[in-house]
Amino acid sequence: MEGIKSVKKNSDGYYDRAWRWIEDTYLKYFGENRTSYGVKDTLRKGEVSGNKDIDGAQRQVSDAVGGQFGKGGVGESVGSNVDKEILRGNV
């Protein structure tokens, strides 16, 4: 029974690593990392006005702020370090 649990644990580990690689590749293609994407996503969740102009302005702000943590942004190194050390669990 212990052998089955070990195989399942290894299988889950491979799956998690493969999925993270897919996510990282996708985000990198768009010049993002988990930090920049997370900031943008969190700020976009505040779009509750229903007014397309206000929601559009909020979207632009979230893209601008989140983009600072992505590739070429002022906080790119911060975003990369948070991504590698905290969000991936390498703490």
Backbone hydrogen bonds, N-H to C=O, Kabsch-Sander energy under -0.5 kcal/mol:
donor,donor_aa,acceptor,acceptor_aa,energy
5,K,1,M,-1.6
6,S,2,E,-2.0
7,V,3,G,-2.2
8,K,4,I,-2.5
9,K,5,K,-2.4
10,N,6,S,-2.4
11,S,7,V,-2.6
12,D,8,K,-2.7
13,G,9,K,-2.1
14,Y,10,N,-2.4
15,Y,11,S,-2.4
16,D,12,D,-2.7
17,R,13,G,-2.4
18,A,14,Y,-2.5
19,W,15,Y,-2.7
20,R,16,D,-2.4
21,W,17,R,-2.1
22,I,18,A,-2.2
23,E,19,W,-2.6
24,D,20,R,-3.0
25,T,21,W,-2.6
26,Y,22,I,-2.4
27,L,23,E,-2.8
28,K,24,D,-2.8
29,Y,25,T,-2.0
30,F,26,Y,-1.1
30,F,27,L,-0.5
31,G,28,K,-1.7
32,E,27,L,-3.2
37,Y,33,N,-2.5
38,G,34,R,-2.3
39,V,35,T,-2.4
40,K,36,S,-2.2
41,D,37,Y,-2.7
42,T,38,G,-2.5
43,L,39,V,-2.4
44,R,40,K,-2.2
45,K,41,D,-1.2
46,G,43,L,-1.2
47,E,44,R,-2.0
48,V,46,G,-1.7
52,K,50,G,-0.6
55,D,51,N,-3.0
56,G,52,K,-1.9
57,A,53,D,-2.1
58,Q,54,I,-2.4
59,R,55,D,-2.3
60,Q,56,G,-2.2
61,V,57,A,-2.3
62,S,58,Q,-2.7
63,D,59,R,-2.4
64,A,60,Q,-2.3
65,V,61,V,-2.9
66,G,62,S,-2.6
67,G,63,D,-2.1
68,Q,64,A,-0.8
68,Q,65,V,-0.9
69,F,66,G,-1.6
70,G,67,G,-1.0
71,K,31,G,-2.1
73,G,70,G,-2.0
75,G,68,Q,-2.1
76,E,73,G,-1.7
79,G,75,G,-2.9
80,S,76,E,-2.6
81,N,77,S,-2.4
82,V,78,V,-2.7
83,D,79,G,-2.2
84,K,80,S,-2.6
85,E,81,N,-2.9
86,I,82,V,-1.9
87,L,82,V,-2.3
88,R,83,D,-0.8
89,G,86,I,-1.1
